[in-house]
C-alpha cells in the first residue's frame, strides 16, 4: 500500500521531535535488549539488517566491514539508553564520481531510537533513519521488533524503506550532501526483513537473515553501480567475541561474496582500572579531647607571627605530594581558607577531599571551619566550606553524608587576610615529546597523519598571567602542503589549465594570485588549512600571553594576545557569567585577528577580521551540556552554532555540533553546512594513574569557510565549571578516594 503524502509528511515532521522529546524525558525503562553482535552498518543488529537491540549506555564503538563491493568504517555512540548514533565513512566500489576512480568515498549519519523495551510477550521496538544526513548511498528507514525466543535464540522482524527495501534512492550528482531529504523518508514502498541469532556460548554467535538490499547505487543522469552478481536474499555468518572489547565476524552475503568485520567497543563505565592506581590518601587526624589536652586547644598560637608561615609551608609541602599547589592561605584561630590548584586528579572532588584530610593533620585544633577554594589558572572558581568536626566524624561513611554537610559558594575574588605561598610564583613548566596529528574522513584521503617532535613551555609570572608557547618539527607523515580546491570558473580554468571537483591548487599556484584567496566573495579562512601543513622547517603553532581575572564574585574574564592558533594571531577577549550553583551560564567573546603566513612563524597575510559570539550554556541531566553560540565567524558570516556534549562520571566527553550561517549551502560547498563530533578521553581512564591529561579530537565533515571559529586555547567555561556544583556532584564519589 502506498503511503499518502499527508501521512508521510506527518511522520517526517513528528519523528525527529518525538525522538528528541523522549530522549530528554528520562522515562522509565524495562531491561534493554543488549546487542550480541554488530552489523555492517555499525549498529547492534544482524549482518546487513537492523534490529531493536542497543549497546550499553555510553558505549563508543568502531566497526570496519570489508567485502568486494565496499568498505564501511563506522563510529557508533550509544548516547542514551534509547538513542544510538552512527557516523560512517565508506568506500563504495563499482561507481564513479567526479574523481573517476572506479569508486566513491561517502560519509553518512544514522539515528536509531528504541521506542519500547522487551517485557513479557512484548518485543523491543525501534525506529531508525539510515544515511539521512549524507548523499544517500545507504539511505533507508525502518521499524523493527526484536524478541528473545529462548535465552540463546533471538529473532527480529521489520519493515524497511529505501536501500532496506531494495529500492535505493537516486543520488543527485549535483547534491552537496549534508542536508536532510525529509520528503523521501518512508517513501518508495516498504519490504520486510528478518534475522535470527543463536548465541552458542559467551564468545560465538551464529546469524542468519533475510535482506532485500540489492547493493545498487544510482546517480542522476544514468550512472549506476556495477556489481558482478545477482545476490539472493539470504545472508549467513558468525561473530566471535575476543575479550571484553573486540569482535570478529565472517559472513556470506547473498550467497556470492564473503564479508569480514572487526569491531572494537569501549565503555567509559568499564575502565581497565576502575578504582585507579593512585596511592591511598592520608587518614583524617582527629583532634584530642579538649579536657585531655587543653594546650592543644589554646588559641595563643594565633598571636604568634611565625605560626602561619610554618603551618602554610607544612601544608603546602603535604599538598604538593598530592599534586596540589597551595597558592595562598588565610588563617585565624577558628577558620582556615586554602586556595588550591589541582594538577593531578581528574575529579576536582578528589582533590578537595584529599585537601580536607591534610588540613585536619596540619592545622591547630582550634581551627573548626575549613574553606577550600579551587583555583584554575589563578581564577578562584568556588569555595567549599565544611566543619572540621564533620570531616572527622564522617570519614568512614558514604559520600552522600559529607555532601550534606558542606556548603558550596562563589569564591570571593580578593578576601582579606589571604597570604600568598612563598616560592610558588613565578612558575615555569616545560616538556619535550612527540606529537601526532591525525585527519580522518577526508573525501580524497581517508587517513592523514603527521608525526614529529614538540617542545612546549609556560611561564606564569603571577596567578592568572601566563605566557605559553610551542615549537614543532615535523618528522614524517602524509599531510603534505596543498592548496584548496580549484573552482569551476572559466578564468581560473584558463589560468591554471584544470578545474572542477577533485582538483586542487598546488602551493605555488595558490600563492601566485591573491584573488585565489577568496571564492564567490567568501575569504578562504579554513579551506586552505592544508597550506599550513607539511612544513619541513620548525613552526610555532601558538605563542601567547593570557590574563585570567575575576572582576566580581560570579564573573570571569580572559584576554589572550599573540599567535592564537596555527592560522591566526591577534587579540581575544572573553567574559563569562557563571554562578557556582547555577546550571545556566552566559558568555561574550570578541576577537580581532589576522591570518598568519603559511610558514608558521611570525609573518602575517593581508586578511584581517573581527569575530565575536554571545554564548549560552545549560547543564542538563545525565551529564549533558547544551551550548548555543550566536555571532560572526571568521569569514565575516553571521549565524549560530548548536552543541550538545555528554560527560560521563569518569571524564569521557562525547559531543556533536552544527553551525548554520548566512552563507548558502551552494556557496558553502560539499556538506552544505559545518558539523562534526568531538571526543575527549581522560588518560587516567586507560592508564589507571591519576592525571588531568586528555586525548581527543574533533571530527568535522570537511574544512570549509562557512561557520569557522577561531581556535583559542583555555576558553573559560570548561575551566570554570570543573569546580562548580553540577560537575562536583557528578564526580562526588571520589571525595574520600
N, C-alpha and C positions, 0 to 999 in steps of 0.2 A: 504494500500500500504506500503510495507516495504521500509524504507529509506535506500538509498545506503550508504556503509561505507564512501565514499568520502563526501557526503552531511552531514552525522552525524559528521565527523571529522571537517568539516568547522564550524559547529555550536558549537562544543565543544571548538575549539581554538579561535573563534572570540567572543563568548558570554561574557566571563569574561572581555576581553579587551573593548568591547563595553559598558558594564556596567560601568567600571571604567572611560572611556573617557567621557561618557555622564553625569555621576555623577559629575565629576570635572569641566565639561564645563559650568555649570551655565546657561543653555539655558532657554529662556523664556517659561513660563508655562501658560496654561489656568487654570481655577479654578480646584484644585484637587478634586477627588471624595472621601470624607472623610468617613471612615468606620462607620457603625452604631452599629456593634457588633463584638465580637472577635470569631474566630473559635477555634476548639480544638487544632489546631497547633500553636496558639498564634499570628495569623495574623488577621487583619481586613478581614472578609470573611463570609462564610456561617456557616455550622455546622462542617462538615469534609472536605469540598471542598474550594478551594481558590477563591478569587475574585480579581478584579483590583483596589480595594479600598486601601486607605492609611490612616495613622494616622496623626494628626497634627505634623508638623516638631518638632523633639526633644522629642517626647513622649517616655517615658520609661514605659513599662507595664509588669506586671506579671500575668500569667494565669495558673490556676490549673484546669485540667479536670479529672474527675474520673468516670469510669464505671467498669463493671465486668471484662473487658478484660485488661485494662491498666490504668495507671495514668500518665498524661503528665504535667510536670512543665515547663512552657515556660517563658523565659525572652526576651522581644521584645524591639527593639530600632529603631525608625524612624530616621535614620542617616541624611538623606537629604529629601527634599520633594519627591524624587523619589525612594530612596533606603531604604528598610526595612530589618533588620536582626533579626534572632531569634536563641537563644541558648536554647536547650531543654535537660531536664533530665527526663527520663521516666522509669517507671516500667512496663514491658510487661509480663503479666501472660500467663501461658499455655505453656511455653517452657523453657528448661533447658540449662544452660551453664556449665562451669567447677565447679561452686558452687553447682549445683544440688539442687536448692531451689524451683524449680517449677515456677520460673520467672527469668527474666534477668533485669538488670539495664543498660540503654543505654543513651549515650549522643550524640546529633546531632546538626547540624547547618544548617540554611536556609538562603537564599537570595531571595528577590523579588525586581524586578526593574519595575517601572512604565514607560512604553515606551511613551505613549501619554495620555493626559487627555481628559475627555469628553468635547466635544464642538460641538454645533449644533446637527446634527444627528450622529456624530461620537462618538462611545463609548470610554470609558477609556480602555486601553490595557496594560496588564502586563505580564511579563515572570518571571518564578521562578524556583529555584533549591531547592528541599526539601531533607534534610538529605544528603547533598552532601559531608559532611566532618565528617562522623561517620562510624559506622559499616554497615549502610544501612538498618536498620529495617524499616524506613519510607521513603526509597529512592524513589524519583519521580521527574519529571519535568512537567512543564505545561505552556501553553499560554492561557490567559483568557481575555475576554472582559466583561465590566460591563457598564450598562446604566440605567439611570432613565427613567422609563416608565411614571410615574406620580410623583409629588412631594413626594408621600408616598411609591410608589412601585418601587423597583429596581431589575433588573434581571442581571444574569451573566451566560455566556456560555463559556466553554473552552475545550481544549484537554489536556489529561493527559497521562503521561507515568509512568511506574513502579507501585508503590502502587496505584496511582490515576487511573490507568487503570485496577486494579485488577490483576496485574502481578508483584508481589513482587520479587525483586532480591534475588538470593541465596546468603546467607552470608557465606563467607569463615570462618570456625571455627578457622583457623589459623591467620585470619586477625587481625592486631593490631589496626586497626582504625586510624583515623586522616589523611588519605591520600585521595586525590581526584581521584575517579574512573571515569575519564572523558570519557573513552571509552564506558561507559554504559549510558551516558546521551542521552535522546531522543531515546532510543532503546527499542526493545521488543514489538513494536506496541502500537498505541495510541487509547484511547477511550474517548468519550465525557463525560462531567459532566455539571451540571447546578444547579443554585439556584435562588430562588426568596425570597425577604424580603419585608415585609409590616410594615412600621413604623406607628403603631396605634396612638401613641402620643409621647411626648418627652421622656417618660420612657420605653414604651413597644414596642418591635418588635417581629413579628412572622416570622419564616423562614421555608421554605421547600426546599429540594434539592434532586437531583438525583446523586448518588455516586456509583462508581464501586469498591470501597475498599472492599476486601473480608476478611480483618483482619487476613491475613495469614503471618506467618514468617517462613522462611525455612533456615536451616543451611546446609552446605555441609556435606555429609555423611548421609543424610536422616532424620535428626531431624527436625520435623515440629511443628509449634504452634498448640495446640489442643484447638479449641473453640467448644462449645456445641450447636451451632445452625448454620443454613444457612441463612445469612442475605439477605433480599431483597434489592433493590437499592434505597429505599426512606427513607429519614430522615426528621423528623419534630421537631419543637421546638419553644421556646420562650426565649427571653432575656429581662431582666428588669434592667434599669439603676437606681442606687441609688446615688443621688447627682451628683457631677461632676466627681468623680474618681472611682466609683465602678460599677460593673455589675454582675448580677446573671443570670445563664442560666440553663434551663432544657430541655433535648432533648430525643427523641425516635430514637434509632439507629437501622436501619434495621428492624424495626417492632418487635424487640425481646428483647431489653435491653434499660435501661434508662441511661442517662449520665448527670451528674451535673457539673456545671462550675462556677468558681469565678474569676473575673478579677479586678485588681487594676491598674489604669493608672495614671501616674504623668507626668505633662508637666512643664518643667523648666520655661516656659514663663507665667505660671499661678500660681504664688505663693500665699500662703494663705494670705500674707500681701504684696501686690505688691509695695506699696510705702514705706514700712518699718515703724517701730515704734520708730525710733530714734528721739530725740528732735530736734527742728529746729536749724539751725546754727545761729551764731551771725551775725547781719547785717553788711554790709560794712560801715565803718565810713568815709564819705567824708571829705577831708581837707577844712579848711576855705579858703576864697578868700585871696590871698596874700595882696591885698590892704587893706582888712578889718582887718587883723591880721598879721602885719609884724613880731611880736615877734615869732609867731609860725613857721614862715618860716626862721628864723635866724638859721645859721649853727654853731653858737657858742657852742651849746651843744656838738658837736663832739670833742671839745678840752677838755671837762670835763672828767677826768679819771673815775669818778663814774657813768657816764651816761650809758655806755654799760652794766655793771653788773646789774644795776637796770632794764634797758629795757629787758635784757635777762631773768632775773628772772620773770618779769611780764609776758612776752610772754610764757616762759616755763610753768608757772602755768596755764595760759589760755589754752595752748595746752594739758596739762595733763588732763584737764577736758574733752577734746575731744578724749582722748585715744591716744594722740601723745606724743612721747618723743622727746624733743628738745635736741639732742646730743651735738650740737655745733652751733656757730653763728659767722659770720664775719660782721662787721658793719662799714660803713663810713657815711659821711654826705649825700651821694646821693644813696648809694647802701647797701642792706642787703641780706646776704645769710644765710638761716637756713638749718640745716640738721636734718630731722625728721625721726623717726621710727614709722611706723603706726602699732598700736597694736589692733585696733578696727574695721576698715572698710574693707569690702571685696574688694571694688574697690579702688585702690590707688588714682584714680582721685578724689574721695570724700574726702580723707584725704588731698590732695593737695588743693582742693577748700576751705576747712574749714581753712586750714593754711593761705591761702591768705587773707581770710576775717579777721582773727585775726591779721595778720601783719598790715592791714590798721588801726587797732584800737590801736596797741601798739607802732608803730614806729613814730618818729618825722616827721613833714610834709615835710621836705626837702628830705626824702628818696623816690626816684622815681622808682628805679629799684629793683624789688623783685626777688630773686633767691631761689627756693625751691628745695632742693636736697633730694631725697629719699634715705634712708639707710635701708639695710637688714642685720641684724647681724653684724653691723659695716662696711658693704660694701656700699660705695656711688655708687648707681646704675644709677642715671640720675639726671640732673639738668633742671628744668623748669624755664625759665626767662620770666617775664611779667612786663609791665609798670604798676605802681600803678594807674595811671590815667585811664588805660583801665579797671582795676578791678572796679574802682569807676563808670565808665561810663556804663559798660556792665552788672552790677549785675542783672538787671531785664530783660535781653534779653535771647534769646535761646542760648544753649551752643555752637552752631556752631560758633557764633561770637567771643566768648572768645578763642575758639580753634584756630582761625585765628590770634589772637593777641599774642600767646605765641610762644616761641622758646624752643625746646627740644634738649638737647645736652648731650654728655657723661660727667659724673661728674669728675671733677679734683680730683685725689686721695688725695692730701695734699695741698690745696690752702693756700696762705699767709694770715695771719690775723685771722685764724679760732680759736675761743676760746671755749674750752670745757665747757659745762654747769656743774656747781658745783652740787655735790650730786647725779649725775646720775650713775656713775660707782665708785666702783663695784656694780653690780646689782644682787640681789638674788631673785629667784622666786621658789615657791613650790606649790604643790597641792596633796591632797589625795582624792581618789574616787574609784568607781568601775571600773573594766574593763570587757570587753565581747569579747571573741574570737569566731569567727564563721567559720566553714568549711562546704561548701556545694558541691554537685555534685560528691562526692566520690563514686566510683563504688560499694563499700561494705556498706558504711554508708552515706545515703543521707544528713543527718544533724548532724554535730558535733559542740559542743559548750563547752566553759569553762568560768566560772564566778568567779570573785574574787576581791580582793582589791589591789590597786596600789598606791604607793607613788612615786611622780616624782618631781625632783628638777633640777634647773640650776643655775649656778653662773658665771656671765660674769665679769671677772676680769677687762677688758678694752674692748673698742669696737673691736669686732672680735675674742676675745679669750674667749671661752665658755667651761666650764666644766658642764656636764649634765649626768643624770643617772636616773634609776628607779629600784624599787624593787616590786615584786609581791608575793601575797599569794593566791593560789587557794582556792576557797570555795567549788565549786561543778561543775559537768559537765560530759560529756561522752567522752572527749578527753583523754582516758587512754593511758599510755605508751605502745608502741608496736614496735616491730622490723619491718624491711622491709619484702617484700615477699620472700619466700623461692624458689630459682631457682630449676628447674628440672634438677639436676645433680646427677649422681649416688653416688658420695662420700658424698655429702651433704644429699641426701635422706637416705643413710645408717646411717649417724651420727645422724641425727635429728629424723628419723623414719617417716617422712612425707615430701612432697614437692609438687611443682606444683602451678598453678594459684589458687589464693584464699587462699593459706596457708601463714602464716606469722611467723617469728621468735618471740618467747617470748623475753622479755628483757634479761632474764638470758641466753638464748641460743645465742642471738646476741653478748653478751659480752664475751661468753666463748671461742670464737675463733677469733683472729684478721683477719683471712682470709675472714671472712664473710663481712668485711667492704669494699669489692670490689666485682665486678661481671664482668666476661669477661674482666678483666683488667681495668674496669672503677670504680673509687672510688665512694662510696655511699656518695655523697655530699648533696643530698636532699631527696633521697628515704628513709632515716632513720629519717626524720623530726619528726615522732611520738615518737621517743625516747626522744625528748626534751619536751614532753607533760606529763601531769598527775602527776607532782611532788606535793607531799603533804607538802613539806617544802618550805620556801621562795626561789625565784630565782631572778636573776638580768638579765633582758632582754638586757640592754645595759648600759654601763658606759664609757664615752668618754671625751676626751679633743680635741676641734676643734679650728683651727685657720683659720679665713677667712681674705683674704687680696686682695688688688687691686694693682698689681705691676705697671700697666700703665693704660691709660685712658679707654681702652676697653678690658682689660684682667683681669680676676678674678681668684683667687686660693683658694683652701681649702686643709687643711691637718687635718686628724682625726686619733687619736690613742686611743686604748683601746678595750673594749668589744663592737665591732661594731654592733653586732646583736645577736640573741638568739643562733646561732650555730657557729659563727666565731668571732675571735678577731685578732687584728693586727694593721696595718697602711694602711690608704687610702689617696691617694693624687690625686687632680684633678685641671686641668687648663681649663678655658673657655674663648674663644674669642667671644664677643657679643657686637658689636657696638649698640648704643641706637636706631638708626633709620634703622637698618638692619633687614630684615626678616630671614637672614641666620646666623647661629652660628656654631662654631666648638669647640669640647671639647676632652680632653685626660684624662683618669683616669687609675691609676695604684694602685694595692692593693697587699700587702703581708700579708697573713692571715694564721692562724692556727685554726684548728677545736676545738671548746670548748667541755669540758666534758658535759655529759648529765645531771649532777646535777644542771647546770645553775649558777654555782658560778665562781671561779677563776681558776680552773684547766683546762688543755688542753689535747687533744688527740694527736696522733702522726702525723696526716695528715696535711701537710703544702703545700701551693700553692701560686703562683703569678698569678694574673689575671690582665687584662688590656684591655681597649677599646678605640678606636677612634670613636667619635660620630659626626654626622652632624644633625642639626636641621633646619627645614624650616617652617615658618609660612605661611600657605596658606590662602585662603579666607574663609569667613563664620566661623571663629573660629577654623579651622583645623590646627593642627601642625603635621608634619611628622618628624620622627626621625629614623636614621639608626645608629646602633652600630655594629662595627666590631672589633673582638678581641678574647681573650682567656677567657674561662669561668672557673668555679670552679673545674670542673673535668679534667681540662687540655685540653679540647676540644676547637677547633677553629671554628668560624663561625660568623654569623651575626644575628641581631635582627632588625626587621622592626616594627615600632609602629606608629599608627595613632590615634590621640586624638582630640576630638572636645570639645571646651569650649564655653558655651553659655554666654550671656551678664551678667546673674546673678550668674555666677560662677560654674554652673554644668559642670562636666567633665566626658565624656564617651570615652573610648578608647579600642583599641584592639591591640594585638601584636602577632607576630610569630617569633620563633627562629629556625634556622637550623644550625647544626654544622657538623663536620666530624664524629660524632657518627652515625652509620647507624640506620635506622628505627627498624631493628631487635634488635640491642643492646640497643636502647632507651627503647623499650618495648611498652606497650599499649599506644596508642596515636601517636606513630611514631615520633613526634617532639613536642617541647614545644610551647604552645599557650595559650591565655587567653584573658579576657576582664577586664577592670578596670572601677570603678565607684567612683566618689567623689562628694558629695553633700554638699554645704555650710550650716551650721546650721542656718544661718540667713535666708535662703530661707523658712524654716519651722517655725522658731520662730518669725521672723519679727524684732527682736532686733539685732543691729549691732554686729558682731563678726567675727573674721577670722578663727574660728574653723571649721573643716570639719569632715564629717563622710563618710567613704568609704571603699572599699575593692577591691582586685584583685581576680578574679575567674579564676583559672588555670584548664586546662584539668586534669592534675594529677601532683603530686610532683615526678618528675623524675630527673635523674642525668645529662642528656644532656641539654646544654643550660642554666644552672643555674648560676645566677649572685648573687653577694654579695648585701645584702640589707642594704645599707648605708643611714643614715639619712642626710637630708639637702644637697642633690646634688645641684649644682649651678644653673642649667638652669632655673628651675621654680622660684627660689629665685630672680634671676636677671631680668627675663623678665617681672615680675609683674609691674615694673615701666618703661618699655620700650614702644616704640611708638605704636606697634600693640595692645598690651594689654591695654594701656591707651586709645587709640582710641576706642577700643571695649567698654570700660566702661565709656566713656567721659560724658555720660548723667548724671552721678552722681556728676559732678563737683560743681554745685550750690546747690546740695541737702543738 
